[in-house]
Amino acid sequence: MANFSAAIEMATCTDPGRVRSHNEDSVLVNLPCGLAVLADGMGGYNAGEVASSMATSVLGSAVESAFKVRAPHEVNASGITWAHEVLVEVIGRANTAIHHAAQANPKYAGMGTTLVMVQFFDNRLAVAHVGDSRLYRLRGETLTGMTRDHSLLQEQIDSGMITPEQARYSMNKNLVTRALGVETTVDTEVNEYEVLPGDIYLLCSDGLNDMVEDDEIALTMSVLSANMPLCATHLVQKANDNGGRDNVSVILAKIKGPFPAISSSKSGWGRLKSWFK
């Protein structure tokens, strides 16, 4: 795989916020693999924390194993990258694991988690998301949302029932229409984008974007881009300063240089089939 450690810098910060007693968010970064995962759990007792932790654990190990079998940039007969296939497959696995745990233990009944994860490869990224955890990109001075919430609020905006400005004050926040572990299957949205040196990517739970306006997020990322750990901490602090009504987590990834794919011999179909089992 590409040398991500030389081309990408990542930083994370997660905090319970000012209201919640414990943190149900979970973050995972595997820089050598080019992977970042953020999950925002939901459920009674500590169930949300269990769901998000299960998600990051399952996804982290499964993705790393998958790319030992086949390079993420390789494509199938339909032109779909292995990275895309893997993200759909491993999120399905995580969904099954969380759903089974919820069915087996009454304390965890109904638990689930939102998810946003990115896989960097061959000067591109694949982003997968379920629910209302988000990915943003700062390119130059422009902050762009790279994901669209799977939520009742977003559906109301799309249908014209309310405006984006009205949505900021809606009582329907946090009502997601998709989550891992709630049903036996999950509909994962995956998209791929070109990556350019200088880009900064932000994965966040809704505890950030519910409390901090996009222009404030963009300004913070621009001003503190030279120090990623400080930038991550400052974004979380802004959410807490504005009330911190929810757990807040961020992962930042700054693109310092290109990371083209390294050609390698294709793995045997026997190994590929065994991985999917």
C-alpha positions in Angstrom: 0.0 0.0 0.0 1.0 3.6 -0.3 3.1 5.4 2.3 0.3 7.2 4.0 2.4 8.2 7.0 4.4 10.6 4.7 1.4 11.9 2.8 -1.3 12.3 5.5 -1.4 13.7 9.0 -4.3 12.7 11.3 -5.4 14.0 14.7 -8.4 13.1 16.9 -10.2 14.5 19.9 -13.3 13.2 21.7 -15.1 14.5 24.7 -18.3 13.7 26.7 -19.4 17.4 26.4 -20.9 19.5 29.1 -24.2 17.6 29.7 -23.7 13.9 29.1 -22.2 11.8 32.0 -20.3 9.5 29.6 -19.0 9.4 26.1 -20.9 7.2 23.6 -18.7 8.2 20.6 -15.8 6.1 19.4 -13.0 7.0 17.1 -10.3 4.9 15.3 -7.4 6.0 13.2 -5.1 3.6 11.4 -2.7 5.8 9.5 -0.5 3.1 7.9 -3.8 1.7 6.4 -5.1 5.1 5.5 -8.3 4.5 7.5 -10.3 6.7 9.9 -13.6 5.7 11.6 -16.0 7.7 13.8 -19.1 6.2 15.4 -21.8 8.0 17.5 -23.6 5.4 19.6 -27.2 5.5 20.8 -29.1 3.4 23.4 -29.9 3.2 27.1 -27.5 2.3 29.9 -24.1 2.1 28.2 -25.5 0.5 25.1 -24.5 3.4 22.8 -20.9 3.2 24.0 -21.0 -0.6 23.4 -22.4 -0.2 19.8 -19.9 2.5 18.7 -17.0 0.6 20.2 -18.0 -2.6 18.5 -18.3 -0.7 15.2 -14.8 0.7 15.3 -13.3 -2.5 16.5 -14.9 -4.7 13.8 -14.3 -2.2 11.0 -10.7 -1.5 11.9 -9.6 -5.2 11.9 -11.7 -6.2 8.9 -10.5 -3.4 6.6 -6.9 -4.0 7.4 -7.3 -7.7 6.7 -9.1 -7.0 3.4 -6.3 -4.9 2.0 -3.8 -7.7 2.7 -5.9 -9.8 0.3 -6.3 -7.2 -2.5 -5.2 -3.6 -3.1 -8.0 -1.0 -2.6 -7.5 0.6 -6.0 -8.2 -2.6 -8.0 -11.5 -2.7 -9.7 -14.0 -5.5 -10.5 -15.7 -6.2 -13.9 -18.2 -3.5 -13.1 -15.6 -0.9 -12.4 -16.2 -0.8 -8.7 -13.1 -0.4 -6.6 -12.1 -3.0 -4.0 -12.1 -0.2 -1.4 -15.8 0.5 -2.2 -16.7 -3.3 -2.0 -14.8 -3.7 1.3 -16.5 -0.7 3.0 -20.0 -2.1 2.2 -19.0 -5.6 3.3 -17.4 -4.7 6.6 -20.1 -2.3 7.6 -22.6 -5.1 7.0 -20.5 -7.3 9.3 -20.5 -4.6 12.0 -24.2 -4.1 11.6 -24.8 -7.9 12.1 -22.5 -8.0 15.1 -24.2 -5.1 16.9 -27.7 -6.3 16.0 -26.9 -9.8 17.4 -25.5 -8.3 20.6 -28.6 -6.2 21.1 -30.9 -9.2 20.6 -28.8 -11.4 23.0 -28.6 -8.9 25.9 -31.7 -7.1 27.2 -29.6 -4.2 28.4 -28.5 -3.5 24.9 -32.0 -3.8 23.2 -32.4 -1.2 20.5 -28.8 0.0 20.6 -27.2 1.3 17.5 -24.6 3.8 16.1 -24.2 6.2 13.3 -21.0 6.0 11.3 -18.7 7.9 9.0 -15.5 6.4 7.8 -12.9 7.2 5.1 -10.4 5.0 3.3 -7.6 6.8 1.5 -6.1 5.1 -1.6 -4.4 6.1 -4.9 -4.8 9.9 -4.4 -8.5 9.3 -3.7 -10.8 8.6 -0.8 -13.8 6.4 -0.3 -16.3 7.7 2.3 -19.0 5.5 3.8 -21.6 6.8 6.1 -24.8 5.8 7.9 -26.8 8.3 9.9 -25.9 11.9 10.7 -22.2 11.8 11.5 -20.5 13.8 8.8 -17.4 14.3 6.6 -16.3 17.8 5.6 -13.5 18.9 3.3 -11.6 22.2 3.5 -10.1 23.0 0.1 -8.5 26.4 0.0 -10.9 28.6 2.0 -14.0 26.6 1.0 -15.6 24.1 3.4 -17.8 21.5 1.7 -20.0 18.9 3.3 -19.1 15.6 1.6 -21.9 13.6 3.2 -25.7 14.1 3.4 -27.4 13.2 6.7 -29.7 10.2 6.8 -32.1 11.9 9.1 -35.7 13.1 9.3 -34.5 16.7 9.3 -32.6 16.2 6.1 -35.7 14.7 4.5 -37.7 17.7 5.5 -35.1 20.0 4.0 -35.0 18.0 0.8 -38.8 18.1 0.5 -38.9 21.8 1.0 -40.9 21.6 4.3 -38.3 23.7 6.1 -35.2 25.7 5.2 -31.6 24.8 6.3 -31.8 27.9 8.5 -35.0 26.7 10.2 -33.4 23.2 10.6 -30.8 24.6 13.0 -33.6 25.3 15.5 -35.7 22.3 14.8 -36.9 19.9 17.6 -36.3 17.0 15.2 -32.5 16.9 15.4 -30.9 13.6 16.1 -33.8 11.6 14.5 -31.8 9.4 12.1 -33.4 7.3 9.4 -30.4 4.8 9.3 -28.1 3.4 11.9 -25.9 0.4 12.4 -27.4 -2.5 14.5 -31.0 -1.4 14.6 -32.1 -3.7 11.7 -30.8 -7.0 10.4 -29.4 -5.2 7.3 -28.1 -1.6 6.8 -28.1 0.6 3.7 -24.6 2.1 3.5 -23.9 5.1 1.3 -20.4 5.0 -0.3 -18.9 7.7 -2.5 -15.4 8.3 -3.9 -13.6 11.6 -4.4 -10.3 12.9 -5.8 -7.9 14.1 -3.1 -5.5 17.1 -3.5 -2.5 18.1 -1.5 -3.5 20.8 0.9 -7.0 19.3 1.5 -8.1 18.9 5.1 -10.8 16.4 5.9 -13.0 16.5 9.0 -15.0 13.6 10.3 -17.3 14.6 13.2 -20.2 13.5 15.3 -23.3 15.8 15.4 -22.1 17.1 18.7 -19.8 19.4 16.7 -22.0 20.6 13.8 -25.1 21.0 16.1 -23.1 23.4 18.3 -20.7 25.1 15.9 -21.6 26.9 12.7 -19.9 25.8 9.5 -18.2 29.1 9.0 -16.7 28.8 12.5 -15.5 25.3 11.7 -13.9 26.5 8.5 -12.2 29.4 10.2 -10.8 27.2 12.9 -9.5 24.6 10.4 -7.9 27.4 8.3 -6.2 29.2 11.2 -4.9 26.1 13.0 -4.1 24.0 10.0 -0.4 24.0 10.9 -1.1 22.1 14.2 -3.6 19.3 13.7 -3.8 18.1 17.3 -4.5 21.7 18.5 -7.1 22.2 15.7 -8.9 19.1 16.8 -8.9 20.1 20.4 -10.0 23.6 19.6 -13.0 22.4 17.5 -14.2 20.3 20.5 -13.6 23.2 22.8 -15.8 25.4 20.6 -18.7 22.9 20.8 -18.3 22.8 24.6 -18.1 26.6 24.9 -21.4 26.8 23.0 -23.2 24.5 25.4 -21.7 21.0 24.8 -25.1 19.4 24.8 -23.8 16.1 23.3 -20.7 14.1 23.1 -18.4 15.6 20.5 -15.7 13.9 18.5 -13.6 14.9 15.5 -11.0 13.3 13.3 -8.8 15.5 11.1 -6.8 14.3 8.1 -4.5 16.8 6.3 -3.1 15.8 2.9 0.5 16.7 2.8 1.4 15.0 -0.5 0.4 12.5 -3.1 -0.1 8.8 -2.3 -0.4 6.9 -5.6 -1.1 3.2 -5.6 1.8 0.8 -5.5 1.4 -1.9 -8.1 1.4 -5.4 -6.8 0.5 -8.9 -8.1 -3.2 -9.8 -7.8 -4.2 -12.1 -5.1 -5.8 -15.5 -5.8 -9.5 -15.7 -6.0 -9.4 -18.5 -3.4 -8.1 -16.0 -0.8 -10.7 -13.4 -1.9 -13.6 -15.8 -1.6 -12.5 -17.0 1.8 -12.3 -13.4 3.0 -15.9 -12.7 2.1 -17.1 -15.7 4.1 
